[in-house]
């Protein structure tokens, strides 16, 4: 695993726990964790349970005893690492968004397609697909329980940047992150809508805004201790993004992604309305799905709260008795479970790098639309973000 920050912790938990709860045909071994700083990487190795620590990912990729490369680094390095790993015959699991530009994502998807011809698999980490309520909702939609899909509303609301004196991080630097709220959390909303509706976002009209344009630099950004300083750095990404979209199935959708929604910690919300029913999901109540059946008699209609904790629900039979809730971390174990099965079975994982590329094209189109004054923009013509 390359990178050991927030996502490194989550991915480590997934690799460590999945083989202990799921009957996997292959046994993952947490061999090497890679970071830039030897001392910090060794601390991460000990904390997360890896066998060894290293500081040169290129040397690790060359090793014959390494089968899988898990990429948890900032987006600016995804393409270089993933392509090198695939060309070395390693299976690749890469955090979202796939890359920082459409051009990078296209090269990654092409490398993955070529590698798949010789049985080497690649998956992008849209973890919320593995929250049990989401594949269950997709099942309801695919069975026609909602009828013709007409409207979609998707929001991803966080508030961790509302303090204007909060320090600069790599997520606020466009060169490292690619974009702000749009790519960091908006990408999740885009993938979830496309996954649930089995369609693609084809055209968008968007706007973006940065509320706080300068923030204090941490000392470590200047090679010193990790304390805030009087120096300030320029925020070069969006704090919030909004866009409307047309989907390939004929439905219309609205999206919002913001890290300035005061009081909202991790509210990924999706509501899908059809001719025969509707579903609503909120990540802050992740074990629940709201379902409305418009075919019921008028006197019996209303949103029904379904606790998605039964053994018949996706992934749940490996865990606890009904009613015993799962958490954020379980989605990462589910990702590992599915990825290991795909490697064993020789099947292309989902979401694939091609799926990640599609999301990247939507992000690109939203940014171009915002720059053009909210003009309707197609997602398919490629170009750098």
N, C-alpha and C positions, 0 to 999 in steps of 0.2 A: 504494500500500500504506500503510495506516494502522497505525502501531506498528512498532517496530524492535528489540524485545528478542530473546529466544531464538527465538520463532516467526517473527519478522521475518527473522532470519538464515536459517532453514530455508526459508521461503517464497521469499525472494530467490534462494536457490540453485535452487529449483524453476523459477522463471520464467526464470532465466538459462540453465539447462542444457537444459531440455526441448526447446526448438526446435532445439537443436544435435544432438540424438540421435534425435528423432522427426520424421517427415515430417508436419508440421502444415499444415492448410489456411489457417491464419491465423498471422501473425507477431506474438507479443507484444512490445511495446516497454515497457521499464521506465521509465515517464515520471516519476512523482513519488513520493517517500517522505515521509510525514507523521509528525511527532512534536510533543510539547508544547514541548520545549526546542530552540531554533534551532541552538545550537552542537552539541549531541549529535546532532541529526537530520542536520546537514551531515556530521558524521563518519560516520554510518551510510550516508548517500548515497554517499560516496566509497568506503567499505569494501565495500558490497554491490553497487555498480554501477548505481545509479539516475541518471537524467538530471538531476533537480532535487530540491530539498528544500523543504518547506513546513511551517507550523505550524497552519494552519486547514483542517481537513478539509471544513468546509462550503463553503468557497470552491473547493476542488479538485473536489468533487462537481458543482458548477455548470458546470465547464468542458466545452465541447463536444468537446474533443479527448481526453477520458477516457472509455473504454468499460467498464472493469472496476474495481471497488473490492475490494481484498483487505484484510480486517479481521483484524489481529493484536493487538488491544488487550485489556486485561482485560475480563472478562465483563460488567461493569456498563455498558459503553458499546456492546455489540454491537447491541442492539435499536435504539437511536437512530440509529446510523450506518447499519445495514443497511436499515432502513425508508426513511430519507431517500434513500439511494442507489438503491434499487429504484424509489421514486416519481420519481426523476430520470431513470429509464430506463437505469441502469447495471447490468450484470451484477455479482453479488456472490458473493465467496468468503469465508466466515466461519469462523474457527477454532472448534473445539469447546471446551467445550460450547456449544450454540447461544446460550444466554442464562443469566441468573442465576435465572430463575423460569419456571414454566409459563406464567404470564400473558404475560410478554415473548415467550416462544417462540411462543405462539399468535398473537400479533400479527405476528411475523416470518414465520411460516408462511403466514398469510393474505395478507401483503404479497407474498410470493413467488408464491403461487398466482395472485394478481391480475396480477402482472408477467408471469408465464409466458403469459398470454393474448395479450400483445403481443410475445412473443418474447424477453423478458428473463429470464435464467436465474439461479438461486441454488444454491449448494452449500455444505455444511458440511464442515469439514476433519477427518474421521476418517481420518488418513493411513494407519493400519495396514491398512485394507482394500486398500491398494495395495502391500503387501509381497507379492511373487509367490507365496509359499507359501500365503497366505490365500485368494485367489481360486482357486488350484489345489485347496485343501482343500474349498472350497465346491462346486467342480465334482465332486469325488469324492462328496460327500454328496448332491448333486442327482441324480447318476447312480444312486443307491441302493446304493453300495458299502458303506455302513455299515448298511444295512437300516433298521429302525425306530429312530429316535433315542430313547434312554431317559434318559440322564444327561449332564449337562454340568458340568465343573468349570472355573472361570475365576478366575485370580489376576492382579493387577498389583502387583508387589512392588518398591519402591524403598527407599533408606535415607538420602536426603539430608537428613533432618531429625533424625537420631538424636542429634546434638550439641545438648543442651539450651541451650547458649549460642550456637547459631546465630542470626543476626539475623532480625528480622521482615521479611517481604516481603509484597507485595500478595496473594500466594497464600494467606496466613494470615489475611486480613481478609475476613469474610463479605460485607461491603458491596461489595467489589470483585470477589471470586472466586465468590461464591454458595455454595460449599461447599469442603471441603478435598480429601482423597484421594478422596472419593466422586465429586465432579464432575471433578476434575483428571485422574485416571487411571482411576477406576471407570467413567467414561463410555466410555472406549475399550473396556473389557472388555464392557460391555453391548452396545455397537454391534457388536463383533466376534461375539458369540454370536448376536445377532439376524440378522446378515448371513450367518454360516455356516449356520445352521439354517433360514433363510428363515421365521422365526417371530418372535413378539413376547413380551416378558416381560409377563405379565398380572397376577400377584399376587406380592407379596414379603413377607418377614418379616426385618427387619433390626435391627442394632445398630451404634452408632458410638461412638468414644471419642477424647478428646484427652489425650495423655500429657503434653505440656508446655504449660501454659496461659499462660505469659508468656515473652517473648523480648526481647533487647536491641534497641533501636531504632537503625537506621542514622542517621548524622548527616543524610543527605539527606532522611530522613522529617521532619526538623525544619527543613529549608531550609538545612542546613549541608553540610559535606563528607561524602563517602560512607564515614565511619568509624563503628564501633560506639560507643555511648555508654552511660552508666550508667543512662539511662532505659529503662524496659521497657514494651513494648506487650502488650496482651492478645490471645492467639490465640482467634479466634472461629469457627474451623472445626474439622472432625474431622481427627485424625491418621490414623485407620484406620476402615474400615467393612467390615462383613460382612453378607451377607444370602443367604437361600435364596429360590428363585423357582420358580413354575410357568410354563412356556412354553405358548404357544397350540397347539403341536403335541403337547401331552400330556407332554412331558419335564419333568424336574425339574433344577434347576441350583443350584449354590452359587457365590457370588462373594466375593472378598476384594480390597480395595484398601487399601494401606498405604504410607506413606512412612517407616515405622519397621522395615522388614524388614532388619535388619543384614546387610550383605554382599551384598545384592541391589541391582543398579544400575538395571536396566530390564527386569525379568523379567515380561513380559506372557505368561502361560501359559494355554493353553486345551486341554482334553482332552474329546473328545466320544465317548461310548460308545453303540453301536447293537447291534442284534440280529445283524448280520452283520460288524461290524468296528468299528474305532475310529481316531481320529486324535489326535495330540498335537503341540502347537506351543509353542515358547519363543522369545520375541523375542531373547533373548541368544544364540540359535543360529538367527538369522532366515533363513538360507538352507537350512534343513532342515525336513522334515516327517516325523514318525513315523506310519506307517500299519500297522495290524493287520488282516489279512484272516482273519476267523474261518471262512471257507468252505474254506480250505486244509486238507489232511490234518493230523491232530493232530501228527504228527512234523515238520511243516514250519512250524508256526505260530510267530509271534513278531513283535514290532514291527520293521518294516523302516524303515531310515533312507533317505529319499529326498533327494538333493541337488537343490533346486529351482533349477537353473541352466542347464537345457537350453533351446534356442530354442523348443521347444514349450510351455514354461511361460509364464504371463502376463507380458507386458512384457519378458521376458528377451532376445528376439531383437534389441532395439535396443542392447544393451550389449556384453558381453564373451564370449569363448569359454566353453564349458561348464566348470564347476568354478571359474571366476573369480567370487568372491563379490560380491554387491551389499551396500550399507550403508544405514544409517538414512536418509540424505539422499535416496536414490533414490525413496523413496515420495512425496516432495514433487514430484519431476519427473513421476512417474506421475499425480499429482493434476492438475497443470497440463495434461498431455497430454489427460486425459479431459475436463477442464473446457473446454478450447479446442475439442475435437471436439463437445461438447454445444452450445456456443455456435454453432458453424458449422452443425451439423445441426438446430438448433432443438429439441433433446430435453431433457427435464427431467433434470438431473444426479442422480447417486446417489453418496453420500447427499444427499438433498434436505433442505430446511428441515423438511419434514414428518417425515423420519426423525430429524432433530435434535430435533424436538418430542417424538417418541415416547421418545427417550432421556431428555429432560428430565422427562417424566412418571414414568419409572422412578426417577430420582434423587429426585424429589419424594415418591414413595410410600415409598422406603426411609427418607427422613428422618422422614416422619410415622409410619412403623412403629416406628422407633427411639424416637421421643418417646412412643409409646404402649406401650412395653415389649415390642417385637418382635411386636406383633400383625400378623396377616396383613392386608395392605392392597392394594386393587386399584390398578392404575396409571392407569386411565382417568379417574376423577373428577378434574377439574383444580382447581388451587389454587396459591398462591404457595409457593415454597420457603422 
